[in-house]
Amino acid sequence: MAAPKDHPNNPLHGITLHRMLDELVEQVGWERMGREVTVACFTTNPSVASSLAFLRRTPWARAKVETMYLTMIRTPTRPPRN
């Protein structure tokens, strides 16, 4: 995933929090997200809506989610073993 030419040093430019959550849920799931960022919105009845509301008003949690997202997009996925 290449960064836009306007912001070559910011890989999160143009990526919404909603998109980050959707991709993280698809790739790693709520359970792992809840282990890495210990917040109730990931562990108790998780939903994108409740997580968005919480992360938008909690900078430390949002920073952890952004770090998790950056790690995910930079780590190549391995094909499943047969």
N, C-alpha and C positions, 0 to 999 in steps of 0.2 A: 504494500500500500504506500504510494508515494504521497508526500506532503504537497499541498498546493504551492505553486511558485511564489505566491505572495507571502507565505509564512513557512519557509523551508525548515526552520528549526522548531516548529511547533506541530508535532504529529496529531494533536487533538483539535487543531483548527478545523472548524466545519463539522465536527462530530458532536452530535447532541447527546445529552445525558441519557435521553430515551433510547437512542441507538446503542450507546454503550451497554446499557442494562439489557436490552434485547439480545445483543450478541453474547454477552457474558452468560446470560441464562441459557442460551442455546448451546454454548460451548462447554461451560463448567457446571451449570445448574445452581439452584438456590442453596443446596446443602453445602457445597464447597464455598460458595460466596459467604454463607453464614459463618463458616469456620474461619475464613480469612479476615472478614470484617464483622466483628461480633456486634450486630445490631438486630433488634427484634424484627424489623421489617424484612429481614432475610430469613429469619428462623421461625417466626410465628405467623402462619397464614400469609406467606409472601405473595406480593403482587407488584407489578410494575408501578401502578398508581401510588401505592403507599410508599414504595421505595423512592420514587421521584420526589414526592412531597418531603420526605425526611432528608434526602440528600441535598435538596435545594436549600435547606435551611441549616445544614450541619456541615460546615466546611471540612472538618477533619475526616469525616466519613466519605465525603465526596472525593477528597484527595486520595484516600485508600482505594476507592473504586476506580479512579482514573489510573492509578498505578497498576492495579490488577488488569485493567483493560490494555494498557501499554505492554505489559508483560505477555498477555495473551496474543496480541497481534505481532509481537516480535519473535515469539517462539514458534518455530515451524511445527506443523502438526504431523504426527507420524501415522503412516497407514496402519490399519488394524492388522494384527498378527493372525495368520491362518491356523 
